[in-house]
Amino acid sequence: MNGTWYCTDCEEEIEKGAIDAHEADDHHVKGFFRPDRLLPGDPELIGAQAGSEGPGGER
C-alpha cells in the first residue's frame, strides 16, 4: 500500500520520517493510502454505470 503524508499546519506533503517531528510541534498530520493494485469491480455495476446494454440487449 502506498502512503502519502500531509501536514495540515505547514500545508505541505511530508516524508514518513518527518511525522514524529511535526507531531512533536503539535502539528496535525494526515495520511492518505492507496493500494498497490486496484481490485476489479463488479462487472454488473460497471456496465450499469457505463450505460451498457442490460440482459436481452436492452438499455
C-alpha positions as CSV (number, residue, x, y, z in Angstrom):
1,M,0.0,0.0,0.0
2,N,1.3,3.4,-0.9
3,G,1.0,6.2,1.6
4,T,1.2,10.0,1.3
5,W,1.6,12.2,4.4
6,Y,0.4,15.7,4.6
7,C,0.9,18.3,7.4
8,T,-2.2,20.5,7.6
9,D,-0.4,23.2,9.6
10,C,2.5,23.5,7.2
11,E,0.2,22.9,4.2
12,E,2.7,20.6,2.5
13,E,3.4,17.0,1.8
14,I,6.0,15.5,4.2
15,E,8.1,12.4,4.3
16,K,7.1,9.5,6.6
17,G,10.2,10.0,8.7
18,A,9.2,13.6,9.4
19,I,5.8,12.7,11.0
20,D,7.2,12.5,14.6
21,A,8.9,15.9,14.3
22,H,5.7,17.6,13.0
23,E,3.5,15.9,15.7
24,A,6.1,17.0,18.4
25,D,5.5,20.6,17.3
26,D,1.7,20.0,17.8
27,H,1.1,19.9,14.0
28,H,-1.7,17.8,12.6
29,V,-0.6,15.1,10.1
30,K,-2.9,13.2,7.8
31,G,-2.2,10.0,5.8
32,F,-3.7,9.1,2.5
33,F,-3.4,5.5,1.4
34,R,-3.8,3.8,-2.0
35,P,-3.5,0.0,-2.5
36,D,-0.6,-1.2,-4.7
37,R,-3.1,-2.6,-7.1
38,L,-6.8,-1.9,-7.6
39,L,-9.2,-4.7,-7.3
40,P,-11.6,-5.3,-10.2
41,G,-15.1,-4.0,-9.6
42,D,-18.4,-5.8,-10.0
43,P,-18.9,-6.2,-13.8
44,E,-22.7,-5.7,-13.4
45,L,-22.3,-2.4,-11.7
46,I,-19.6,-1.2,-14.1
47,G,-21.8,-2.0,-17.0
48,A,-24.7,-0.2,-15.4
49,Q,-22.6,2.9,-14.8
50,A,-21.3,3.0,-18.3
51,G,-24.8,2.7,-19.7
52,S,-24.1,-0.6,-21.4
53,E,-26.8,-3.0,-22.6
54,G,-28.7,-5.0,-20.0
55,P,-30.0,-8.6,-20.2
56,G,-31.7,-9.3,-23.5
57,G,-29.9,-6.4,-25.3
58,E,-32.0,-3.7,-23.6
59,R,-30.7,-0.4,-22.4
